Structure formats: C-alpha cells, structure tokens
Amino acid sequence: MEASTVLQSLISGLTLGCIYAALGLGLFVVYGVTRVLNLAQGEFVMLGGMLTVSFCSMGVPLLGAIVLAVIVTIISGAALYLLVIRPAKNASGSTLAFLTVGFAYAIEGTTLLVWGWEYHSLTNFLGSSSIHLWGATIFGQAPWVVGMTVLMVVGLFFFFGRTMVGKALRACADEPLGARSVGISIEKMALLSFMLAAGLGAVAGATITPLTMTAYNVGMPLTIKGLLAAFLGGIHRAEGVILGGLLVGLAEALSAGLMPTGYHDAIALGILLVVFLSRPQGLLPARSGAG
Amino acid sequence: MSPIVDKAKQRAARLVPMPRVPRAALILLVVIALLPVTDSAYLLSILIKIGLHAVIGMGLILLTGLAGQVSLGQGVFYGTGAYVSALLCLRFGISPWLAMPLAAAASGLLAAPIGRAILRLKGIIVAGVTLTVNLIFFYLVVSVSDLTGGATGLSQIPRFEYPKFMSYTTFVFYAVWLLVILCLVLTTNLVASRVGRALKSVNVLGIGTEDTPQVLGIDVMHFKVAAYVGAAVFAGIAGSVYAHHISVIEPHTFSVQTSVLVAIMVVLGGVTNPWGAIVGSALIVGLTELLREVAPIILGGPTGSYELVAYGVVLVLTLLFLPDGLCSLPARIQEWKRGRRL
C-alpha cells in the first residue's frame, strides 16, 4: 500500500465527505424544526445541478445561473411544504416521510420529462487544472466543494446563533409550544426550514456537478448517503451531521482505495452500519435539555 | 347424538378455531379461475407481476400494518429468495418445487439476525437502516459474481414442472394467484389471532406503545422480529416464483428502487388491510404498464418519466385525502353518508 494511495483516498474522502455533510445539513435543518425526515433532499441537490447546467447553456454567466437555480429550487422547497407537508396535519412521521418520497418521484419524473435521461456536467468553476501533490491528484473542483461546505457550516452557525430568525427556528426545534406562546409562527418557521434546506441543496448541487455530473436519477442515492451521514453522526446536532458526513465519505474513499475492488462499496457501508448500530443515538447525541 | 357429545364438540371448536376464509377471498378465487380465458401472454405476465408484488406487500402488512415497523428493504429478501432458489436448481439440479420452500426458509433465516440488530431502533430510523441494508445487499450481489453472475445476473433458471395442457404463463398465473389467496387468508387469520393482537399492541404507529405490552409480559422484540421474519418469508417465496417464472434474474430487480416501490404500494392500498397489498400492487403495476407503453406514444417524451410523476402525484394525493389508504375508501364513503343523514 503506497502512501500516495492513502493520500489520494483521504483527499477524495474529504471531498465526498463534504458533499454528504452538505446533504446531511439539509436533512438536519428540516428534521430539527419540523421532525419531518425529508427524503426529497437529494432531489434539491439534483435540481440545483440540473438548473445551473440549464441556465448556463442559455448563456447566463455561471454565478447568475447558480443564483437563478437556487431561487427556483427554493420555490420547489416551498412547494413541498405548502402543497404536500402542511396539508397533512397530524400525520405520523412515516406518513410524512412517504409524502416526501412522493414529491421526490414527482420531481424526478418531471426532470426526466424536461431534460431527458442524459448525464450533464459543468466546467470547473475556475479553470480545469488539477493540482498534483506527492503523487495524489486534487481535481480542480474539489477545493470549491470543500469551501462550499465550510461556508455553509459557518453560515448556518452564524444564522442559528446570531440572527433573530435563526434563533426563532431553534426555538421551534427545541420547544414548539413555548415558541408558539412567545409569538413565533410555527408554520412560517417550518416553511422557512424547507426553503433553507432547498437552498442549501441547490448550492451543493451546483458546486458538485463539475465533479460528479448530474442526471434526473442522482437524487435518491444522494438522499440515502445524507441519511446515513445524519444518523451516524446524530441528526439532532449540526456538528454530528458534519462528522457523520466526513466519516461516510472517508469510509467510502478509503475502502475504494485499500479494499479489494468490487467489494469496497459493501464493506464501507457495512462498517458504517455496524458503527451506527453500536451507537444508534448517533456519535454526537443530542445534548440533554436543549437540542 | 347426545347433548354431551354436542357440547364437547362445541368446546373443541372453540379451542381450535376454524381458519376463517373471508368471503371476498373466495370471490377472488372464482374470478381468477375464470380469468385466463384470454390467454394473452402479455396480460397474464402483468397479472403475475401484480400478484408477486402483492405477496411481498402482504409481508409488509404484517410488518408495518400489524407490528408498526416501516421497511424500505424488502428487496433483500425478494432477492435472496430468487437467487437461492435459482442457484439451488442450477448448481444442484433440484426441482424448483423443492427449491421454493428452501429459498423462503433462507430468506427467513437471513431476516432473523438482521431483524434482531435493527429492530432495537425506534421510529422512522428503522426505515433508513433497511434502506442501507438493501444497498449493501445490492453491492454484494453485484460483487460476488462467481456465485451470482454479478451485474448480468443468472439465466436459464429451470421452470417449475407443470401440467402440459396449459401454457407455462397460464400455469404461473394460477400458481401466483393461489399463493396470493393463501397469503390473504393467512394474514387475515393472523390479524384476528392471539399473535395478531400481540403484534397490534406493539404497533407504535397505531394504538400500541412499546412499554405497555412489556408490562403485560409480551416480549416486544420477539414479536417484532417474528413479523420481520414473516415478511421476509413472504418476499422470499415471491422471489423464488419470480426466478422460475422469467428464468433470468439480475440484481437491479432487487434494488432499493423496487423496495421503495413495494412500500409505496402497501401505503397506497392501506397498511392495516391485507387487501391493501393487492389494491396497491394492481394500481402501481397497472399505472406503470399503462404509462410506460401508452403515454410516450401519445404525449412524446422519454419512456419512464410519466410513471414517476404519476407515482408521486398518486402517493401524495392518497396520503393527503385517504391517509389509511385506498382500502379505507368504502368506510370513508359510509361515514360521509351517515354524516349527511344526520
């Protein structure tokens, strides 16, 4: 086993981990505020990527295309809450999860109808050169992916910790009844959480597309990885989700680099499953009292 | 006959209750006996598909409807049934009729340790974990290519021995729907039995909790695992029949997509009613065939897109307006009528 292989695996693991952490954060935001397990989170990522590709091909400059894609995806997130989740009052957790599956199918089918089944890609955000480092290759887009996730994390911590709206969202997550009694509209906050998750997903989608490509059917697998990340780390805390995402990414890449080919996917997932089953409350469980 | 003997007979009848055969199941039996006069292989193959998914779904009725555990990973046991059955026939040359119960047993045996490991978890997380288990199963089947044929799968799986006066498809059609009726009767009786009541008491989705039955001396874990194993056996039988029906199996048939779709069928039909599995399966398979074959011809667009949209729309509308599934529609209509009369 060469050092460069390990280095390469670590680098791709970190990149993958950041993608999964971004997905997990989207799940965390919605689950925290509304207790809905949003199985359509991957579809937001897919939509973000597909829309950015689309707007770019219409001649919109990259940054503008991303902004437009994020706006459209946020609208779809609002639609998910207003048309699907809010009308299902008093539904059980599994019913709500199945409702998001229904939405995911609808989005997937519509995407297939509009864009066809082809895979699409974007050029790297800045040039196309890869960086070579001690025998390992860093793809030109990878630092953007890592940067995007770091920015997302910093942004979310600022938002939840420092702004009034963010604090209101946290209040809904911790104590819905109390939040309502001090005049916070639970419904508005729930809507906001879905829009926020959709926005996060779209940014992630646009950023990972040059690296991973996108098509109508990439959403569901991404959702599953995000779920794994969120549950592994502990969906009740952002730190847990990020840790979970990095672990899933590293396990996948290290396994791909070091384990016998063919078996690596099963081995990585198996290890993660065993880790999860031995700590089902997540590696970083909810703080007692406030979440 | 003396009254004493009569009384003894009555008591015996009470101690060993006769299995109840729902009248609707008998009607279904008659309908099926009369149906394949068409002998259209295409129509029959669709009906077989509906029946097989209904059998897997019936397992989910046990697991989700009765025991309250959501599984998005029945593809694991559907696939185990299919691969074990196919391999037993291909490698050891045994009869498919013998391979089928062995394959079902293999699915059950695989389900027991998995169930023990994952059913300790609470709530919707179980669904997420079954999804992951299904993903692992899929990767394993693709990787262990010496045994499973990898991504291309297995072919030339022998057919069931069957009476030669009908076509094989017709025969499989009868076999599958007899199986459906058998599962229906079994599930209906189980719901009404002591085991069924115990399962209902552990159902956290319905009226149950996990603590109350524990206090009453019901081993919650034991019953949850039993329901999981039962569901796996149903899926295993369906997998075996599927393998010997089409003679070619490949891993994609047993992927996460199939598992999620089967779960959706059951949710659509209604998780608490064994008929829900049949109704949901008929709806989804019917929609798929209709939209895959017809819609792209009329409306254009890529094959496969309309059915995805349709799954989504149908699922959302059903859950919003009939949260207990399509099978609750008659009860709902009655309720509505009664409400109007008042």
Chai-1 contact restraints between the chains, C-beta under 6 A:
chainA,res_idxA,chainB,res_idxB,connection_type,confidence,min_distance_angstrom,max_distance_angstrom,comment,restraint_id
A,L37,B,I124,contact,1.0,0.0,6.0,A-B,restraint_1
A,V84,B,V316,contact,1.0,0.0,6.0,A-B,restraint_2
A,P87,B,L320,contact,1.0,0.0,6.0,A-B,restraint_3
A,A88,B,L320,contact,1.0,0.0,6.0,A-B,restraint_4
A,S92,B,L205,contact,1.0,0.0,6.0,A-B,restraint_5
A,G93,B,I124,contact,1.0,0.0,6.0,A-B,restraint_6
A,S94,B,V70,contact,1.0,0.0,6.0,A-B,restraint_7
A,S94,B,I124,contact,1.0,0.0,6.0,A-B,restraint_8
A,T95,B,L319,contact,1.0,0.0,6.0,A-B,restraint_9
A,A97,B,I124,contact,1.0,0.0,6.0,A-B,restraint_10
A,F98,B,V267,contact,1.0,0.0,6.0,A-B,restraint_11
A,L99,B,V316,contact,1.0,0.0,6.0,A-B,restraint_12
A,L99,B,L319,contact,1.0,0.0,6.0,A-B,restraint_13
A,G102,B,G312,contact,1.0,0.0,6.0,A-B,restraint_14
A,G102,B,L315,contact,1.0,0.0,6.0,A-B,restraint_15
A,G102,B,V316,contact,1.0,0.0,6.0,A-B,restraint_16
A,Y105,B,L308,contact,1.0,0.0,6.0,A-B,restraint_17
A,Y105,B,Y311,contact,1.0,0.0,6.0,A-B,restraint_18
A,Y105,B,G312,contact,1.0,0.0,6.0,A-B,restraint_19
A,A106,B,V309,contact,1.0,0.0,6.0,A-B,restraint_20
A,A106,B,G312,contact,1.0,0.0,6.0,A-B,restraint_21
A,A106,B,V313,contact,1.0,0.0,6.0,A-B,restraint_22
A,E108,B,L308,contact,1.0,0.0,6.0,A-B,restraint_23
A,G109,B,S305,contact,1.0,0.0,6.0,A-B,restraint_24
A,G109,B,L308,contact,1.0,0.0,6.0,A-B,restraint_25
A,G109,B,V309,contact,1.0,0.0,6.0,A-B,restraint_26
A,T110,B,V309,contact,1.0,0.0,6.0,A-B,restraint_27
A,L112,B,P302,contact,1.0,0.0,6.0,A-B,restraint_28
A,L112,B,S305,contact,1.0,0.0,6.0,A-B,restraint_29
A,L113,B,G301,contact,1.0,0.0,6.0,A-B,restraint_30
A,L113,B,S305,contact,1.0,0.0,6.0,A-B,restraint_31
A,G116,B,P302,contact,1.0,0.0,6.0,A-B,restraint_32
A,W117,B,P302,contact,1.0,0.0,6.0,A-B,restraint_33
A,I224,B,L131,contact,1.0,0.0,6.0,A-B,restraint_34
A,L227,B,G128,contact,1.0,0.0,6.0,A-B,restraint_35
A,F231,B,G128,contact,1.0,0.0,6.0,A-B,restraint_36
A,G262,B,S143,contact,1.0,0.0,6.0,A-B,restraint_37
A,Y263,B,S143,contact,1.0,0.0,6.0,A-B,restraint_38
A,D265,B,Y139,contact,1.0,0.0,6.0,A-B,restraint_39
A,A266,B,I136,contact,1.0,0.0,6.0,A-B,restraint_40
A,A266,B,Y139,contact,1.0,0.0,6.0,A-B,restraint_41
A,A266,B,L140,contact,1.0,0.0,6.0,A-B,restraint_42
A,L269,B,L135,contact,1.0,0.0,6.0,A-B,restraint_43
A,L269,B,I136,contact,1.0,0.0,6.0,A-B,restraint_44
A,G270,B,I136,contact,1.0,0.0,6.0,A-B,restraint_45
A,L273,B,T132,contact,1.0,0.0,6.0,A-B,restraint_46
A,L277,B,A117,contact,1.0,0.0,6.0,A-B,restraint_47
A,P280,B,L121,contact,1.0,0.0,6.0,A-B,restraint_48
